[in-house]
């Protein structure tokens, strides 16, 4: 973890003048918004001190993960929710791990910062051998230095690490071999075996240290396609209908969308960068996946809403839009969904 706090080297920013999201000093969104400033963060933190939010982790459903079935699986497409944005995807015989975070805190320090209120659905060592790790951006609840270090040293060899441009510097410090890192720009693809990964745009920003690195690493979502099945996770993102219409047109049929529903209050601070459950439903209606699952909630109390609140707000949004909850479900921690069923 100390290596993560040593800022050198900073992400090397090499803009491509022909790409609209490559600005002169860092990456930028396709639909610009006012990014959070220190004064905004301070204002939010000050107001948050007066909140007495009751978190009820006991209201988050949890099941025992079927480790034996996941380990034995060689061909069936599946998704297992591990907690927050972390999930195991099995596709065309490839084991992919999305935004893996096993640490006790989503923070550079394990004695301060947002504390995990529910443990991961299974120990990291219980996973089948991980072939590919996908990291959507460099915020601490998505890029966990300690977890990535452990994965880089997994028995049988390091996985392939796939991330947006500029994230590779942090991955290398975590121990990922340089030859096992692939950095992608928006819409770029990488094939690993029978699985093709695509980095999709998102409305967000990046920053890992107190100064010097704002937006010098890109952010995004991932589509993973193989064996006739496609999954998509938008990453941390604000809502813009044109953006998601473009993604829908580009991706085509999506079998499973993993849609964030947590970390959305207060809206004055978070609306531009994190969708809320109602906006997740709007994205569902634009992308039109065969099925969606609610993620990015239920592990850390990162923002002002109670830990158990996002599914309640999602139920209201689904009813308002006439969407069947069976089509946009809320998984239990540890639950596996077999996508060929």
C-alpha positions as CSV (number, residue, x, y, z in Angstrom):
1,X,0.0,0.0,0.0
2,X,2.9,2.3,0.6
3,X,3.9,2.0,-3.0
4,X,0.5,3.3,-4.0
5,X,1.0,6.4,-2.0
6,X,4.3,7.2,-3.7
7,X,3.1,9.1,-6.7
8,X,6.0,8.4,-9.0
9,X,5.6,7.8,-11.8
10,X,2.6,9.9,-12.7
11,X,0.5,8.6,-15.6
12,X,2.2,9.7,-18.8
13,X,-0.4,11.7,-20.7
14,X,0.0,11.6,-24.5
15,X,-3.1,13.2,-26.1
16,X,-4.3,12.4,-29.6
17,X,-5.4,15.7,-31.1
18,X,-7.8,13.8,-33.4
19,X,-9.9,12.4,-30.5
20,X,-12.4,14.8,-28.9
21,X,-12.0,13.4,-25.4
22,X,-8.2,14.1,-25.4
23,X,-7.8,17.6,-23.9
24,X,-4.6,19.6,-23.7
25,X,-4.1,18.7,-20.0
26,X,-6.0,15.5,-19.6
27,X,-8.9,13.4,-20.7
28,X,-12.4,15.0,-20.8
29,X,-16.0,13.8,-21.2
30,X,-17.9,13.8,-24.5
31,X,-20.6,15.8,-22.7
32,X,-18.6,18.1,-20.4
33,X,-19.8,18.8,-16.9
34,X,-18.5,20.8,-13.9
35,X,-16.2,18.4,-12.2
36,X,-16.0,18.4,-8.4
37,X,-13.7,20.9,-6.8
38,X,-12.1,20.8,-3.3
39,X,-14.6,23.4,-2.1
40,X,-17.5,21.2,-3.2
41,X,-16.0,18.1,-1.5
42,X,-15.4,20.2,1.7
43,X,-19.0,21.4,1.6
44,X,-20.4,17.9,1.2
45,X,-18.2,16.6,4.0
46,X,-19.2,19.4,6.3
47,X,-22.9,18.7,5.7
48,X,-22.4,15.0,6.1
49,X,-21.1,15.4,9.6
50,X,-24.6,16.3,10.7
51,X,-26.3,13.2,9.2
52,X,-27.2,10.3,11.3
53,X,-27.7,7.7,8.6
54,X,-28.7,4.2,9.7
55,X,-27.1,1.5,7.6
56,X,-28.6,-1.9,7.7
57,X,-26.2,-4.4,6.2
58,X,-28.5,-7.2,7.4
59,X,-31.0,-6.1,4.8
60,X,-28.5,-6.9,2.0
61,X,-29.2,-10.4,0.8
62,X,-26.3,-12.9,0.8
63,X,-25.9,-16.4,-0.3
64,X,-23.0,-18.8,-0.1
65,X,-21.1,-18.7,-3.4
66,X,-21.0,-22.0,-5.3
67,X,-17.2,-22.2,-5.4
68,X,-17.1,-25.8,-6.7
69,X,-19.4,-25.0,-9.6
70,X,-17.4,-21.9,-10.5
71,X,-14.1,-23.8,-10.3
72,X,-15.4,-26.7,-12.4
73,X,-17.0,-24.5,-15.0
74,X,-15.3,-24.6,-18.4
75,X,-17.8,-23.3,-20.8
76,X,-21.1,-22.0,-19.4
77,X,-21.4,-18.2,-19.3
78,X,-22.0,-16.8,-15.8
79,X,-21.8,-13.8,-13.6
80,X,-21.2,-13.8,-9.9
81,X,-21.7,-10.7,-7.8
82,X,-18.9,-10.4,-5.2
83,X,-19.7,-7.0,-3.8
84,X,-19.9,-3.3,-4.9
85,X,-18.6,-3.3,-8.5
86,X,-16.6,-6.5,-8.1
87,X,-17.8,-9.5,-10.1
88,X,-16.6,-12.7,-11.6
89,X,-17.5,-13.2,-15.3
90,X,-17.1,-16.6,-16.9
91,X,-17.3,-16.4,-20.7
92,X,-16.2,-18.8,-23.4
93,X,-13.9,-20.6,-21.0
94,X,-12.2,-17.4,-19.7
95,X,-12.4,-16.2,-16.1
96,X,-12.7,-12.4,-16.0
97,X,-12.6,-10.3,-12.8
98,X,-14.2,-6.9,-12.9
99,X,-13.0,-4.0,-10.6
100,X,-11.8,-6.4,-7.9
101,X,-11.7,-4.8,-4.4
102,X,-11.1,-7.1,-1.4
103,X,-9.6,-4.6,1.0
104,X,-11.4,-3.5,4.2
105,X,-11.5,0.2,3.1
106,X,-11.9,1.9,-0.2
107,X,-9.0,4.2,0.6
108,X,-5.2,4.5,0.2
109,X,-5.0,3.9,4.0
110,X,-6.5,0.9,5.7
111,X,-7.0,2.8,9.0
112,X,-9.1,5.6,7.4
113,X,-11.6,6.1,4.7
114,X,-14.9,4.3,3.8
115,X,-15.0,1.0,5.6
116,X,-16.5,-2.2,4.2
117,X,-19.8,-3.0,5.9
118,X,-20.1,-6.4,4.3
119,X,-17.3,-8.7,3.3
120,X,-16.7,-10.0,-0.2
121,X,-18.9,-12.9,-1.2
122,X,-15.9,-15.2,-1.2
123,X,-12.2,-15.1,-0.4
124,X,-9.9,-14.0,-3.2
125,X,-8.1,-17.4,-2.9
126,X,-11.3,-19.3,-3.5
127,X,-11.7,-17.9,-7.0
128,X,-10.8,-20.1,-10.0
129,X,-7.6,-19.0,-11.7
130,X,-8.2,-15.5,-13.0
131,X,-7.3,-15.0,-16.7
132,X,-8.2,-11.4,-17.1
133,X,-8.7,-8.4,-14.7
134,X,-10.7,-5.5,-16.0
135,X,-10.3,-2.1,-14.2
136,X,-12.7,0.7,-15.2
137,X,-10.8,3.6,-13.6
138,X,-8.5,4.6,-10.9
139,X,-10.8,5.6,-8.0
140,X,-10.2,3.5,-4.8
141,X,-13.5,1.7,-4.8
142,X,-12.6,0.3,-8.3
143,X,-8.8,0.1,-8.3
144,X,-7.6,-1.6,-5.1
145,X,-3.8,-1.7,-5.0
146,X,-3.6,-4.5,-2.4
147,X,-6.0,-6.8,-4.3
148,X,-4.3,-6.2,-7.6
149,X,-0.9,-7.0,-6.0
150,X,-2.3,-10.3,-4.8
151,X,-3.8,-11.1,-8.2
152,X,-0.5,-10.3,-9.9
153,X,1.1,-13.0,-7.7
154,X,-1.6,-15.6,-8.1
155,X,-0.4,-19.2,-8.4
156,X,-0.1,-20.2,-12.1
157,X,0.9,-16.7,-13.3
158,X,-0.4,-13.2,-13.4
159,X,-3.6,-12.5,-15.2
160,X,-3.9,-10.1,-18.1
161,X,-4.8,-6.6,-16.8
162,X,-7.0,-4.5,-19.1
163,X,-7.7,-0.9,-18.2
164,X,-8.2,2.6,-19.7
165,X,-5.3,4.7,-20.9
166,X,-3.0,5.9,-18.1
167,X,-4.1,3.3,-15.5
168,X,-1.1,1.1,-16.4
169,X,1.3,3.1,-14.2
170,X,-0.6,2.2,-11.1
171,X,-1.0,-1.4,-12.2
172,X,2.8,-1.7,-12.7
173,X,3.4,-0.4,-9.2
174,X,1.0,-3.0,-7.9
175,X,3.2,-5.7,-9.4
176,X,1.4,-6.4,-12.8
177,X,4.1,-7.4,-15.3
178,X,4.5,-4.8,-18.1
179,X,3.9,-7.5,-20.7
180,X,0.5,-8.4,-19.0
181,X,-1.0,-4.9,-19.2
182,X,-3.3,-3.7,-22.0
183,X,-4.4,0.0,-22.0
184,X,-7.4,0.9,-24.2
185,X,-8.9,4.1,-25.4
186,X,-12.7,4.5,-25.8
187,X,-14.1,2.0,-28.4
188,X,-10.8,0.2,-28.7
189,X,-10.9,-3.6,-28.4
190,X,-8.7,-6.4,-27.2
191,X,-9.2,-10.1,-27.8
192,X,-8.2,-12.7,-25.2
193,X,-8.8,-16.2,-26.5
194,X,-12.5,-16.3,-27.5
195,X,-13.4,-13.2,-25.6
196,X,-13.4,-9.7,-27.0
197,X,-13.3,-6.7,-24.6
198,X,-14.4,-3.2,-25.6
199,X,-13.8,0.0,-23.5
200,X,-16.9,2.1,-23.7
201,X,-17.2,5.9,-22.8
202,X,-18.5,7.1,-19.5
203,X,-19.3,10.4,-17.9
204,X,-16.9,10.5,-15.0
205,X,-13.4,11.7,-14.1
206,X,-10.2,10.3,-12.6
207,X,-7.9,11.2,-9.7
208,X,-6.0,9.1,-7.3
209,X,-3.7,11.4,-5.4
210,X,-4.1,14.8,-3.8
211,X,-2.5,16.7,-6.6
212,X,-0.9,16.3,-10.0
213,X,-2.9,13.6,-11.7
214,X,-6.5,14.8,-12.3
215,X,-7.9,13.3,-15.5
216,X,-4.4,12.1,-16.6
217,X,-5.8,8.5,-16.7
218,X,-9.0,7.7,-18.7
219,X,-12.2,6.1,-17.3
220,X,-14.9,4.0,-18.9
221,X,-17.0,0.8,-19.0
222,X,-16.4,-2.6,-20.4
223,X,-18.3,-4.8,-22.8
224,X,-17.2,-8.5,-22.8
225,X,-18.4,-10.7,-25.7
226,X,-17.7,-14.4,-26.3
227,X,-19.5,-17.6,-27.1
228,X,-22.5,-15.7,-28.5
229,X,-23.0,-13.8,-25.2
230,X,-22.3,-10.2,-24.4
231,X,-22.1,-8.5,-21.0
232,X,-21.7,-4.7,-20.4
233,X,-20.9,-2.7,-17.4
234,X,-20.9,1.2,-17.8
235,X,-18.5,1.9,-15.0
236,X,-19.0,4.9,-12.8
237,X,-20.9,7.4,-14.9
238,X,-23.4,10.2,-15.0
239,X,-26.5,10.1,-17.1
240,X,-26.7,11.5,-20.7
241,X,-29.2,9.9,-23.1
242,X,-27.1,10.6,-26.2
243,X,-24.1,8.8,-24.7
244,X,-26.1,5.7,-24.0
245,X,-27.9,5.8,-27.3
246,X,-24.4,5.8,-29.0
247,X,-23.3,2.9,-26.8
248,X,-26.5,0.9,-27.6
249,X,-25.9,1.4,-31.3
250,X,-22.3,0.4,-31.1
251,X,-22.7,-2.7,-29.0
252,X,-25.9,-4.2,-30.5
253,X,-27.5,-7.0,-28.5
254,X,-26.5,-7.1,-24.8
255,X,-27.4,-10.2,-22.9
256,X,-26.6,-8.9,-19.4
257,X,-26.1,-5.3,-18.3
258,X,-24.6,-4.7,-14.9
259,X,-26.0,-1.3,-13.9
260,X,-24.9,0.8,-11.0
261,X,-27.6,1.8,-8.5
262,X,-25.6,3.0,-5.5
263,X,-23.4,6.0,-4.4
264,X,-25.9,8.7,-5.6
265,X,-26.7,11.1,-2.7
266,X,-26.6,14.0,-2.5
267,X,-27.6,14.7,-6.1
268,X,-26.2,18.3,-6.1
269,X,-22.7,16.8,-5.7
270,X,-23.0,13.4,-7.5
271,X,-25.6,13.7,-10.3
272,X,-23.0,14.5,-13.0
273,X,-20.7,11.6,-12.1
274,X,-22.9,8.8,-10.6
275,X,-26.3,7.7,-11.8
276,X,-29.1,7.0,-9.4
277,X,-31.6,4.1,-9.6
278,X,-34.1,6.0,-11.7
279,X,-31.3,6.8,-14.2
280,X,-30.2,3.2,-14.2
281,X,-33.7,2.3,-15.3
282,X,-33.5,4.9,-18.1
283,X,-30.2,3.3,-19.3
284,X,-31.9,-0.1,-19.2
285,X,-34.6,1.2,-21.5
286,X,-32.0,2.6,-23.9
287,X,-29.7,-0.3,-24.0
288,X,-32.5,-2.9,-24.0
289,X,-30.5,-5.8,-22.6
290,X,-32.1,-9.2,-22.3
291,X,-31.5,-8.9,-18.5
292,X,-30.0,-6.4,-16.1
293,X,-28.5,-6.8,-12.6
294,X,-28.1,-4.0,-10.0
295,X,-24.5,-3.5,-8.8
296,X,-22.2,-0.8,-7.3
297,X,-24.0,-0.9,-3.9
298,X,-24.2,-3.0,-0.7
299,X,-20.6,-3.1,0.5
300,X,-19.3,0.4,1.3
301,X,-21.2,3.5,2.7
302,X,-19.5,5.9,0.2
303,X,-22.2,8.5,0.0
304,X,-25.2,9.8,2.0
305,X,-27.9,7.2,1.2
306,X,-28.3,4.2,3.6
307,X,-26.5,1.0,2.5
308,X,-29.8,-0.8,2.0
309,X,-31.6,2.1,0.2
310,X,-30.7,1.6,-3.5
311,X,-32.8,-1.5,-4.2
312,X,-35.8,0.3,-2.6
313,X,-35.4,3.3,-4.8
314,X,-34.9,0.9,-7.8
315,X,-38.2,-0.8,-7.1
316,X,-40.0,2.6,-7.2
317,X,-38.3,3.5,-10.5
318,X,-39.1,0.2,-12.1
319,X,-42.7,0.4,-11.1
320,X,-42.9,4.0,-12.4
321,X,-41.5,3.0,-15.8
322,X,-43.5,-0.3,-16.0
323,X,-40.3,-2.5,-16.1
324,X,-40.7,-6.0,-14.8
325,X,-38.4,-6.5,-11.8
326,X,-37.5,-10.0,-13.2
327,X,-35.9,-8.1,-16.1
328,X,-33.8,-5.8,-13.9
329,X,-33.0,-7.8,-10.8
330,X,-31.1,-7.2,-7.5
331,X,-28.7,-10.1,-6.9
332,X,-27.7,-11.4,-3.6
333,X,-24.0,-11.2,-2.6
334,X,-22.4,-14.4,-3.8
335,X,-25.2,-15.3,-6.2
336,X,-24.3,-16.8,-9.6
337,X,-26.4,-16.2,-12.7
338,X,-26.0,-18.8,-15.5
339,X,-26.5,-16.9,-18.7
340,X,-27.4,-19.9,-20.9
341,X,-30.4,-20.9,-18.7
